């Protein structure tokens, strides 16, 4: 008998060992448990990474933009949150950041943080516009320059400081541009002379046919900036696409233009009038750093001049005679005032009001230029007398009431978790990834027990 046959005979004589009938069931359960752990770790990892990404500032939700119709100048103008200004094109209920300027009709506009044009539509929605060649965006926040912007009386157009960089990075053309908010059509006007002109103040005539402007004309331009500035001003006939000459003026300040094309530039201590090529300058014993707004021809006066830290309003009549109208404001209060339009005898002004107790408030007010009486017609937390070029569509002013009730506040997106919250989310994601790796290793090396 061979060895193999002996072994087989001995094996047949040994009784079969007892096997637990649940062994294979336990093995299957263990395998399912391992798969569940891996799947759960993967899901939690995805959720954690998603939480990190969603929490990053400037990543807004996309929603359909719609608010209650406003139809006129709203009685509250709200600032756009900084993280929304800096976000890419996005939208939500009542707001959008867009490079499509065809938004319809605007009722108010301003420049926020020196770089971002904001237009409130006739429906009350807020539109942060990426306007082509907007000079504030070309300059960036590092400069101290102002880039002008103003809404037309009808609210269908916005005029703004414009420039165009060449291949070498130098702004080789500059001047003023008009964007039609209904059609999205851009009309750019390159102002001639020297190394270009940075427009810092713009005004529409009441009939919307003319645009007065003032700014600085430069002698030299490089990729790092502009130099050799002198103050200039002029008028553009928007109806005829005719650009008038750039004429020297006494200083920078504010500008207005009437329907006949007469431009007035108000600077500290000087008032310059331009009619055609005729320039006349006279001393002006008025406020420092004035703001100015022309009235329509059917109004009693021609322009009104506001100022910083004042309790009165200077009013220039049709014969250029000045009247100083004391404002009936509470004792212990000083105002910064910027005129933004007219309604009959009422000058519409944006104010920033400083009380003795330290309280500061910002309003839209109607000032009766005959009596100095004022009344609040709205709250303007944006584009006040100190910056921002707040302008309103004067044709949209509601008689007597001036403004209409504002719609609901836009549904601004959350600003994000900040540095601490972001670090927490990153840590969570890394922990979950570590859990996933550990689970996969456990699955590979686990041996079912018998």
Secondary structure as GFF3:
##gff-version 3
##sequence-region A 1 450
A	DSSP	alpha_helix	3	13	.	.	.	ID=ss1
A	DSSP	alpha_helix	23	54	.	.	.	ID=ss2
A	DSSP	beta_strand	76	77	.	.	.	ID=ss3
A	DSSP	alpha_helix	82	85	.	.	.	ID=ss4
A	DSSP	beta_strand	90	92	.	.	.	ID=ss5
A	DSSP	beta_strand	95	98	.	.	.	ID=ss6
A	DSSP	beta_strand	106	112	.	.	.	ID=ss7
A	DSSP	beta_strand	116	121	.	.	.	ID=ss8
A	DSSP	beta_strand	126	129	.	.	.	ID=ss9
A	DSSP	alpha_helix	135	139	.	.	.	ID=ss10
A	DSSP	beta_strand	149	151	.	.	.	ID=ss11
A	DSSP	beta_strand	157	165	.	.	.	ID=ss12
A	DSSP	beta_strand	171	180	.	.	.	ID=ss13
A	DSSP	beta_strand	186	190	.	.	.	ID=ss14
A	DSSP	beta_strand	197	204	.	.	.	ID=ss15
A	DSSP	beta_strand	210	217	.	.	.	ID=ss16
A	DSSP	beta_strand	220	222	.	.	.	ID=ss17
A	DSSP	beta_strand	225	227	.	.	.	ID=ss18
A	DSSP	beta_strand	230	237	.	.	.	ID=ss19
A	DSSP	beta_strand	242	243	.	.	.	ID=ss20
A	DSSP	beta_strand	247	248	.	.	.	ID=ss21
A	DSSP	beta_strand	253	257	.	.	.	ID=ss22
A	DSSP	beta_strand	263	267	.	.	.	ID=ss23
A	DSSP	beta_strand	270	275	.	.	.	ID=ss24
A	DSSP	beta_strand	278	283	.	.	.	ID=ss25
A	DSSP	beta_strand	291	294	.	.	.	ID=ss26
A	DSSP	beta_strand	303	306	.	.	.	ID=ss27
A	DSSP	beta_strand	312	316	.	.	.	ID=ss28
A	DSSP	beta_strand	322	326	.	.	.	ID=ss29
A	DSSP	beta_strand	333	343	.	.	.	ID=ss30
A	DSSP	beta_strand	346	355	.	.	.	ID=ss31
A	DSSP	beta_strand	360	368	.	.	.	ID=ss32
A	DSSP	beta_strand	374	380	.	.	.	ID=ss33
A	DSSP	beta_strand	391	392	.	.	.	ID=ss34
A	DSSP	three_ten_helix	394	396	.	.	.	ID=ss35
A	DSSP	alpha_helix	418	445	.	.	.	ID=ss36
###
